[in-house]
Amino acid sequence: MVDWALEQPAWVSDCLRRIALAADNLLEDQEFETIAASVRHAAGAGPAPAESLPISASHIGAGTSEQRRTVLAQLGPVQHIDRLAPEQRLRMAPEGITLVYGENGSGKSGYTRIAKRLCRSLSADQLRGNVFASGTAGPMRVEVRYRVGDDDVSTLDWDPSSAAPAILRQISVFDSHNARLYVDGENRIAYLPRELAILEHHGDLCQRLGQRFGTDEKQLATRMKVPLPAGYTPGTAATAMLARLDAKSASLPSEDDLRSLAALTEEEQQELVSLAAELASDPVAMAAVCRRGVTLLTRVAEVFDLLDTELSQGVGDALCEARKEFDAAAQAARLSASGEFGAEPIPGVGGDAWRVLFEAARAFATNGTEPQSERLPDAEGDLCLLCLEPLSPSAAMRLARFNAFVRSDAARRSDAARDRLKTLTDKVAAATVPAGDVVADSLAAYGALAEDRATLVQQITDMISQFTARRGSLLNSALPSVAALSAAEILSRIRNECDLLEAEAAGLHSSASHASVLDAKRARLSELKDRQKLAHDLQTVLQRRSDAVAHRALGNCIAQVATRAISTQITALRKMLVTEELQKRILEEIRAFELSHIPFTVSDSSSGGQSLFSVGLKGAGKIKTNQILSEGEQRALALACFLAEIGGDDARYGIIVDDPVSSLDHLRVRKVAQRLVAEAAKGRQVIIFTHNIVFFNEVVSEAARLGGATPLVKSIVRKTEADGFGVIEENSEPWVADLNARLTDLRTRVGELGSLTDFDTAAYRRLAKDFYSDLRESWERAVEELVLAKTVVRFVPDVMTARLKEVSVTDEDYKTIHFAMKRASERSGHDMSAGRDIPQPMPTEMAADLKVLDDFRIDYAKRRKAVSAVRTALEQPVQAGLI
């Protein structure tokens, strides 16, 4: 990169140096302005910068960007985000795996959304307060704790409306929204070698500069369309110099040249007066005045003839009718919209401002390259064209209603009326009325020929004023109405005057003497008159020169910041440093998830100085991947791309994964668990959110298999009646945990019930029913865990036949289980008939029923050891006797 930079203009090398030395490669506003000034200097439009130094190899390795690993230590307490309970802390292990289980609707996704705003994510979710609560909640806040390297843990009271610490973007987040972007979007390569990262930031800066210069250039181009003052004699030095006042001119006149030409010395002024007097009756000079008058009057006639048509009575009537039609159609559309969208949370849906957004979104959908569709994408999972997030079911339904409204008769009539009114208004706005004082100045010499001609000049300027007023009243119905004008009479007089002037000029020219001395005097008089006029127009002319210089310089600036050379260099470096390795990692991950039966292809590109990659199907043309692959294959492919993309960061930075196994079969569920645990074994901080208990158990099992390389902490996110959503239970497991954990929980609950005094309440009945429901499930778990010795385990695909040696079921065991289950079931899972209304169980009865299970557990465990010993002996051959 250094060699390439030294071949570029000096500002490019200096810009790369500044980016390399900046924190996170991001330049401050002041440095951005310094680079902009350097570009202007390189384009010949400004002074040299105070400091401009080239980049060197030492700068590439000397960046101040933090390279030490950052780990997330805690999210929460959270205030006023979603419906998450306050005073909850979700802590994460800095090493190994943090496994967070939460059922649907528990609040788990709220913490994921916060993580996506804090860390690196292809998509970011908007954080909201409790949308079901009335009134305004307090400000949203999140306490965030993180550690960089071996530093002390930092604590941040984060406001989601502000930017999160850049260092947290080391940590990457994968969830269902990001999965869609990996499958069907072109994605930036996130982790790049330092040289590529510097070039990408340089490309981004060049795009920002190009947008700024382009905006300025368009404004100047509009201003330069206004014609320069007319009335100069062809062939004079002033006329030639004015012709060079164009940004495309090979040689713009200098300001000194213009000022010098416009400045008449005292001798030249006297000469002008003398020659004017001497040639006052000169036929050639008089003929020139006549011919100039013909040119100017002909142009005036053309303008008046055009304005007579463009501002006619018919145009006014059509415009008035179009306004009435639009007002009526717009009112009908508003009434239709208020009935259709009156319940929407934001007022004005269907109105004019809303339609502007809708039309802009339609234009963006095709990017100006295809015929514009009448509909916005409105299928669930399509990308919203405003926020670029996949549409939820409710958002898809809303957009479908929007599309239906836009295509309704009321909306179509309103659109047609609006378009017709705009077409007519644009035509009137395009009618150009010249400035009266400019026309009067140009016709001054003609008006001086005779009194009646001076009167015609005044009539022309009066007509211009009337056309100006007429145009204004047509464009703005709030202004006083101005009747349509008829320029027929003045046009007739102008044309007659042109004929007279042509005849006069011909007669004067034929009677003129053309001695060389006299011709020289005439030419000299024209030169002096044009120079005198130039002095009168000098400020306008100098402004045009300044605009032309600035316009040319902006064009040069835009050429300087073009990103084509950057993209070319990035492509070369990416292919050398990144692409082959990234493609290799993606294909390895695809094989790891057993997707090799699908013919995938990995491609890369550069656009606007950015590195992109995409994974598609060979031979599928432009068909989106999600139209071919199943939901499970899409999720596996997206996870493969995610793991491959982050695979280039030397396994140092953390990952947060939310529900990675949705729609996956059991085989791939296990493979995903193995891959994520393997990432933790490399040294990553791995944080997993899931509601899938099979996947939960697979992660626990795989982490246990690897032992100390993958320490694991389990947490539960629950919804409780007392605290609401997002309640954290640290070092805990789902209710489907082992029997001992269940018994501990049930004992605690019995103890809490023992402190009650009123047992005839609906609340107590719910607590008792919940207790017996969980007790019944615990007996079921006892059958699985104790009686069958985990030979067959729910949520685990394997059957451990070796454990049959511990299984022994007696009649007494059957009897105990049967009656215990019967007692628990009649108080929990069934609607009791009115004729069998047994009293509510007391806490003492619950304790006794729980003791039956506990005693059974203890007794059976003792017997299992004995049975296991006997059956272990059966595995050995019979001992032969010796004589």
N, C-alpha and C positions, 0 to 999 in steps of 0.2 A: 504493500500500500504506500509506503514512503516513497519508493521510486515513482509510482504513478502520481503521487501528489506533487512531486517536484516538477513534473511535466505540465502541471496545470497552472493557471494564473496564480499569482502570489497570494491573493486573498483566500483561495481554496486551501492551500497548505496551512495558512494561518488559522483558518476556521477549523480545520481538522485538529490542529494543535490545541486550540481552546476547548473543543469538545472532549478531546482525550484527557485534559486536565480537570474538566468540570466534574462535580459530584453527580453520579448517575448519568454522566454524559449530557446533562441538560444545561444549556446556557441561560444565564440570567437575562432579564430584559435589556440591561445596559449593554451586555456583550452582544446581544442580538442586533442592537442598533449600531454597534461598532462594525459588525460584519456587514450590515446594510450599507453603511458609509463606505466601506472598503469596496463593495461591489460597484457603487456609484463611481468611485475613483477609477476602478478598472474599466468602467464603461465610458470614461471621459467626462463625467458629470459632477465631479466633486474633488475636494482636496485629498491629499494622501493621508492615511490614518497615522495617528501618533506612534503606534507600535504595530509592526507586522513581522512575525517571525515564522519560519517554516517548521513543519513538524519533523521530528526525528524519531528514530527507533526507541530512544530513551523515553519519549513522551507516551508511547503506546503502553509501556509497562509501568508508567508512573501515575496512572489514574487514581483519583481519590475514592472511587466507588468502593463501597464496602464489600470485601470478598469473604469475610468470615461467615460461617453458617448462622442463620437466624432460626430460632425455634419459637413456636407459639406456646405460651405457658398457661394462658387462661383467657376465656371470654366471659364477661359478666362481672359484677351485676349489670343487668340491662334495664334501661328505663324507657318506657313508652314506645317500644318496638314490638310490632305484632301484638299478641296478647301474652307475651312471655312474662312469667312471674318475676317479681323483683327479688333482689337479694340472693339470686342463684349464681353459682360460679361453676362453669364448666372448665375443669382443669385438664391439661394435656401432659402426657409424659414426654420429656424432652428426647428420650431414647426409646426405640421400639415402637409399640403399637398402642394407640388409644382407641378402644373399641366402644362406640356409643350406640346403644340400642334404644329405639323409640318406636312405638306403634304409630300407625297412621293417626294424625290428629293430636299427637302428643306435644307438639311444639318443636320437634327435632329440626324441621326445615327452617325455622326462624334463625337458629344458630348457623345453619349452612349459609343462609342469605347474608348474614353479617360477615361470615368468613369470605364470601365472594367479593364483598365490597372492600375488605381489608387486604386481601391477598390477590395473587394473579389469577385471573379467570377470563376465558374468552367472552363471557357475558356477565353483566353485573345486574343484580336485581334491585329494584327500588325498595327501600325500607319504608314501611308505613307504620302508623300507630294502630290502635285498635279500631278497625273500620266499622265494628258493630256498636261502638259506644257513641253516644251523642255528646256534643260539646267538644271543646278543644282540649286535647291532652297537653301535658308539659313537653319540654324539649326532649328529643331523642338523645340518649347517651349510652355509651358502652365502655365499661372498664376493660382495657386490654393490657395483658401482661405478656412480655416477650423478652427473650434474651439473645444477645448478639455475641457469638463466640463464647469466651469465658467471662464476659462482663457480668456485673450484677443484673438481676432481672429489672427491666424498665416497666413502669406502670404508666399507662396513658388513659386519660379520661377523654375518650374520642367522641366528637360530634360528627355524625354521618354526613352532615352538609359540608364538612371540610375534608381535605385530602388525607388519606391514611399515610403513615410513614412509608417511604419508598422501599425501605429495607424489607418490609413484610412481603413485597412482591417476589421475593425469592421463593415463597411458598405457593404452590400451584393447587387449584381447586378443580375437581371434576364432578359434574352432576348431570342431570338429564338434559338441561338446556345446553350445556357445553357439548354433550354427546351429539346433538343434532348438528352443531356447527362443525364438529370434527368430521361428521359423515358427509355433509352436503355443502360445506363452505370451503373457500380457500383460506388457509390459516397462515398467519405469520409464524415463522420459525422463532420460537421464543428464546432459546438459549443459543447464543451465537459467540464465536470467537471474538475477541476484543476488537480486532481490525474491522470485522463485519459490523459489529455494533456501532463503532465510530462512524463508518460510512453510512449506515442507516440513519443515524441521527443527523448527519450532514445532509442526506437526501431529504429528510423531513424539514430541516431548516430551509433548504433551497425551495421546497414547495411553498412554504410560508412566505418567503421573499417573493417568489413568482406571483403569488396571489396579490400581494401588496402592489408590486410594480404593475401588474396587469390591470388592477382597478384604477390606478392613477393614469395609465395609458388610455383607457377607455374614456375617462373624463376629459382628457386633453383632446382626444380625437373628436369628441362631440363639439367642443369649443372651437376647434379649428375648421369646422364645416361652415361657419359664418363667413360670407364673402368679405374680402378686403374692400376698402373704398374704391369706387370706379371713377372714370373721367380723365384718366391719364392718356397722353398721346402715344400711339404706337411708335416704337423705334427710339424713344428717349431713354436716357440712362436710368431714370426713375422707374420706367416701365420694366426694363430688363432686370433691375435689382429686385423689384417686387415679385417678378416671376420666379425668383430663386428662393422665396420665402415658403419653402415646403420641406417637410421632414425628410422626404425622399430625394431632395435636391443633392446633386453631387457636391455643391459648394454653397453653403448658406452665407449670405452677406454678414459681415461683422456689425456689431452695434456702432463701432466707430465709423465704418463705411456709411451706414445709414445716416448717422448724425452729420457726418461731413457733407454728404450729398444734400441734405436738407438745409444746411446752414449757408445762406447767401451772405456774401460780404457786402459791405456798404457800396463798393464799386459795382457789384453784381446787381444789387437792388436798383441803383441808379440806371444801370444798363437795361434792366427789365422795364423800368418806366419809360426810358428813352425809346427802346425798340417798340414797346406797345404803342407809344404815341406815333412813332414813325410809320408803323405798319397798321395803324388803327383802321385805315381805309384800304389796306392791302387786300386785293381780291383773294389771294391764296389763303391768308389767315382767316378772312371772312368765310371762305368756302370750307375751311377746316372746322370752324365753329358750327356752320350749318350741318356738316356731315356728322359731327359729334352729337349735335342735337337730334339728327335722324336716328342715330344708334340708340341714344338714351330714350327717346320717345317711343321707338319701336319696342324696346324692352318694357317700358311702362304699359304700352298697349297690350302686350302679351300677358303681363301680370294681371291687368284689369280684366281682360277677357277670361282668364282662368278663374279669377276670384268671382266674377259675375256668375259663373257656373257652379263653383264650389260652395258659394254662400247664397244660393238662389232661394226663392220662395219655396220651391219644391223640396229642397234639402231641409229647410226649416220645418215645413209641414211634416215631412217624413220623420224628422228627429222628434218633433212633438208627439206624433202618434206612437213612435217607438218607446218614448218615455212613459206614456200612459199604459201601453201594453205591458211594459216591464213592471211598472208599479203594481198593476193588477195581478200579473203572474207571480211576482215576488210575494205579494200578500197572500195569495193562495198557497204558495209553497211554505211560507212561514206558518200559516194555519195548519197545514198538513204536518209540518215538522213538530209543531208544539203538541199536536195530538199524538204523534208517533214517538217523540223523544222527550216528552215533558217530564218523565221520571228519571232522566239521566242525571248523574251527579253534577255535571257541569252544564249550565244553561247555554243556549245559543246553538245547540246542535241542529244542523240543517240550515243555519243562517249564512250570511255572506262571508263572514270571517272563517267559519267552518268550511265553506266550500273552497276557499283559497287553499286551506291545508289539504283538503281532499284532492284537488286538482294537482297540487304540487307532489303529493304522494303518487298519483297516477303517472305523472311525468317521470318521477324518479324510478318507478317500477321498470320502465323500458329504457331509461337513460338516454332517451332521444334517438335510439337506434332502431326501434321497431314501431309499428302502428300502435297507438296508445289504446290500451284496453279500457272498456267502460267500468270494469270491476277492479277493486283491490283484492289481493289474495285473502280469502275468508274461510279457508279450511283449517281445522284444528292442526296445529303444528307448522303451518305456513309462517314465514317471518313477517312480523309487523313492519311496515315500511317506515315507521317513525322511530320506534325504539329498537327494532331489529331483534326482538325477542320472539320465540315461537308463540303462536297464539294459543291461549288457553281455551277450553270449551266455551266459557262465557264470552271471552273476547271475540272468538270466531263467530258466535251467534250475533254479537253486536255489529260486527263488520258486515255480516250478511244482511242485517237490517239496513245498515247504511247503504250498501250496494243496491238493495231493493228500492230504497227511497230515491237514490240518485237516478234510477232508471224509471221511476214512477212518472205518470202523465204530468202531475203538477210540477215536478222538478224539471222534466224535459221542456215543458212550456216556459218555465222560468229561465232555463239555460238558453233556449232559442231566443227568447226576448232579450236576454242580457247580451248574447252574441250579436244580435242585430243592432242593438243600441250601441254597442262598442264599435262595430264596424262603421256606423254612421258618424259616431263621435271621432273616431280615429281619422276619418276622411276630412272632417272639419279641422281637426287639430293639425293635420298635415298641410292645410292651406297656409302658405307663408305670405304675410303682409309686410312689405318693406317698411323701413323706418322713414317717416316723412321728412325729417331734417336731412337725412343722407340724400334722398331724392332731390330735395330743394337745392342743396349744395351742388349736386352734380349738374343740375339744370340752370345754375346761376348765369353762366355765360350765354346760354340760349335766351333766358329771360331778359338779359340786358340788350338784346337786339331790337326789341320794340315793346311798347307798353302793353299791347294786346297779348304778346307772348309772355310777358311777366304775369298777366292775369291768368293765362292758361296754367302756368306753373303753380299759382296759388290754388286754382281749382283742382289740380292734380293732388296737391298735399291735403286739401280738404277731403277729397274722395278717399285718400288713404286713411285718414282719421275715421271716416264713416265705415270703411271696410273693417278696421280694427275693432270698432265698437260692435259691429254686426257679428264678427267672429266670436268675440267675448260673450255676447248674449246667447249665441247658439251653444257654446260649450258650458255655460253656467246658467241654468234656468233661474237662479236666484237674482241675477242681474236684470236691470230694466230691459224690456224687449226692444229690439231695434229692427225696424222694418227692412225687408229685402231691398237692395239697391239695384238700380239699372245703370250700367256704365255705357249704354248704347250711345248716348249723346256725346259724352266726352271722348269715347273711342272714335266716333265719327270725326270730331274736330282734330283729334291727334293724328288720325290717318291723313286728313286733308293737309294738316301742318307738315307732315313728313313729305308729302308730294311737293308742297311749296318749297320746303327746304332743299329737296333734291334738285329741283329746277334752279333755285337760286345758286346752289353750289356749283352746278354745271355751268351756269352763265358766268359766275365769278371766275371759275377756273379757266374758262375759254378766253376771258378778257385779261387774264393775268400775264404779267411779264415774268419769264423764268430765267432771268440773268443769274449766273452763278453767285454773284455777290448778294443778290436779293434772296435767293434760296437759302444761302448760308445764314442770313439774318433771320429768316423765318424759322429755320431749324433751331437757331440759338434762342429765339423767343420761346419756342415750345419747350426746350430744355429748361429754361429759367422758370417758366410757368409751372412745369411739372415739379421742379425742385421746391418752388414756393408752396405748391399743394402738398407735397410730401412733408414739409415743415408743419403744415396744418394737421396732417394725419399722423404725425410722427409717433405719438403715444400708442395709437392703435397698431401701427406697423411694428414698433418695438415689442409690444406685447405678443404679436404674432410670431416675431422672431424668437422670443423667449419660449413660447409654446412649442415651436418647431424644434428648438434645441432640446427642450425637456422631453419631447415626444421621441426624438431620435435616441436620446440617452436612455429612456425607459426601455425602448426596444433592445438596446445593447445590454441593459441590465437583465432583461428577461432571457436573452440569449446566454448571458453569463451563468444564470442559475438553472438552466435546463438540466434535467436529471438523467438524460439519456446516457451521458458518459458515466455517471455514478452507477446507474443500473447495469451497464456493461461491465464495469469493474466489479460490482457486487456479484454478478453472475459468474465471472471468472473465479473470484475468491470462494464463492459458495460451493461451486463444483469441486474446487480443490480442497476446501476445509470442512464442508458441512454435508452437502447433498448426498454424496455416496454413503457416508456414515449414517445419515438419517434414514435414507432408503433401506439400508441394511437393517437398522434397528426396527423399522416399521414391519418389514417382512419377517423378521425374527419373532416379533410380537404376534403377528398374524398366525405364524406357525404354532406359537405357544398356545393360542386359543383355538387351534384346530380349525382355522378358516382357509386352509390352503386349497380346499376344493373349489374355492371361488377365485376366478382369475383377476386379481387386483393389479393395478399399476400405480406407481408413485411418480408424480411429476412435480417439477419446481419451476418457478418463474420469478422475475423481478418486475415490480410495477411502482413507479414513482419513488425509486430508491428504497424499496422495501422487499424483503425476501419472503416468498410465499411457497407453501407446498400444498398438495392436494392428493387424495387417494381416490381413484375411480375404478370402474370396471372395464376391463379390456373388451373392446368391441361393442360397448353399449352406447356409443355416440354421446349425445348430450343428455341422456336419461339420468335423472338424479338417482343416487345410490339407494335412497329410501323407497324408491318405487320398485326395486328389485329384491332387496334383502328383507328378511324377516326382522321383526322388532329385536329379537335376541341377537341376530347376526349384526344388526346395526349397532347395538350396545357393545358387543364384543369388539367390533372394528373400531368404534370410537375410543374405547379404553386402550386398545392396542396403539392407536395414534397418540393418545395422551402419554402413555408410558414411554413410547419411542421418543416423543418430543422432549420430555424431561430427562431422557436417558443420557443426554450429552452434558449434564452438569456435574459429572463425577460423583453422583449419588450423594451429594452433600445436602441438598435442599429438601425441605419437607413437602409432603403432599397431603391434601384433604380430599377424601373420596366420599361422595354421598350416594347411597343406593346404587352401587355399580353393577348389580346382578339382576336388575329388573328384566323380566322376560327371558332370562337365560335358563337353559336346562340344567339338570343336576350335575352333569359332567363339567360344564363350563363354570358353574358356581364354584366347584372345587378348584378348578384351574385359576379362577380369579383370586380366590383366597390364597392359593399357593404363590401367585405372582406378587400380591401385595405384601405378604409376609416376607417373601424373598427381598423386596425392596427395603423393608425394615432391617433385614439381616445385613444389608450393605451399609447401614449406618444412617439411613433416612429417618426422620420423624414422620410416622405414618398415622394419620387420624382418619378413622373410618366411621361413617354414620350409616346405620342400616335399620330396616324394619323386618328383615328376612332372618328368621331364627335359624334356618338351615345354614345360611351363609355365616351367621354369627358363630355357630358351632364349628363350622369348617375352619374359620380363622383361629378360633381358640385351639382346635386340634392341631393345626399346622404350626402355630406358635409353640405349643407344648412340644411338638416333635423336634423343633430346632433348639429348644431349651434356652440357655442364657444369651444366645445371639439375638433373640427377639423377645425381650421382656414385654409384658402386656398388662394393661389396666383396663377394667371394664367399668362402664358407667351406664346408667339408665336415665332416659328422659321420659318423664311421666306427665300426665294430666291428673290433677287431684281436685276434689271438690273444694278443699280449703284454699289452695294456692293458685289453681288454674293451670295454665299450660307451661311447659318448659321447666318442670321441677326436676332438679338433678339429684340423683342418688349415686354417689361415688362408691367405687369398689363394690358394685352390686351387679346382679344379673337379672334377666327377665324372670317372670314368675315361673317359667318353665325350667328354672334352675333345679339343682339336685334336691333330693328329699330332705336332707338335713337342713338346707337353707329354708325350705318351706316350713318345716316344723318350727324353726326358730321364729319365723314371721308369724305363724299361727299362735305360738305361745305368747308373743308380744301382744297380739290383738286380744286374746282371752284376758290377759292381765289388764288391758285398758278397759275392757267391758266390765271387769269386776268392780270398777269404781263407780259404775252407774247405779242410780237408785230407781229410775222410772223405766220399766221394761215394757210399757204399753204405748209406745210411740211408733210412728211410721219410720222415724230415723233408726230406732233400735231394730225394727223388723228388717230393714235393709241391711244393717250390719250383720244380723244373725244369718240372713240368707246368703250374704257374701261369704261369711265364714264357712258355712256348710258347702257352698259351691266350691270353694278352694279346698276344703277338706276332702270332698269327693274326688277332685282332680289329683289331690295328693295320694289317695289310695290307688288311683290309676297309675300314678308315677311309681308307687311302691311295687306294683306288679311288674312294671317294666324294669325298675332298677334292682329290686331285691329278689322277687320270686323268679324272674327270668334272667337275673344276673347280667342285665344289659346285653343279652344275646341278640335281641332285636331292639333297636333304639329309634324312636321317632326322630325325624329330621336328619338322620345319619343313614346313608345308603348301604353301608356294609352290614352283613350278618356275621357276628363273632361266634362261630360254632364252638370254639374251644371253651367258651364260658358255660356250655351246657353241663360241665362237670360239677358246677355249683348249684344246679337247679334240682330241687326236690320239693314237691307239693303234696302235703298230706291232706287227709279229709278235714282235720282240724283247721289247717290253713284256709281251705276252701270255705269252711263254715264261718271263720272269723271275717274273711274278706266279704263274703256274701251279706252278712247281717250288718256289717259296718257300712258298706256301700248303700244298703237299703235304707238305713237310718239317715245317712247324709243326703240321699237323693230325695227323700220325702220332705226334707226341709229346704231344698234348694232348687232343683231344676224343673219341678213340675207344679202346675197349677192345682192347688189343693181344693177338693170339693167342699161345699158348704156343710155337708153332713159329716165331714171328718175334720172339723176345725180343731186340731190339736193345739194346746197352749204353746206360747213362745218358749223356746229353751232358755234356761237360765245360764249364766256364765259358768256355774259349777258343772252343769250338764255338758257344756261345750268342752270344758277342761277334761271331763271324764271320757268323752268321745275322742278327744285328741290323744289321751293317754293310751286308748286301745291301739291306735296306730303306732305310737311311740314304743309301746311294749312289744308289739308285733315286730317292729323294726329291730329291736335289740335281740329278741329271742331268735328271729330268723337269721340274723347275722351270725349268731353263735353256731347254729346248726349248719350254716353254709360252710363253715370252716371244716367241720367234721365230714360232711358229704364230700367236700373237695379233696380231703385227704384220702378218703376211701377210693374215690375215682381216679385220683392220681396214681394210686397203687395199681388200678386196672390197666393203666397205660404201660406198665412194666411187664416183662415176661414172668411166668411162674418160676419161682426159685426151685431149681432141681436139688434133690437130696444127694448127699455124698455118703458112701459106705466106708 
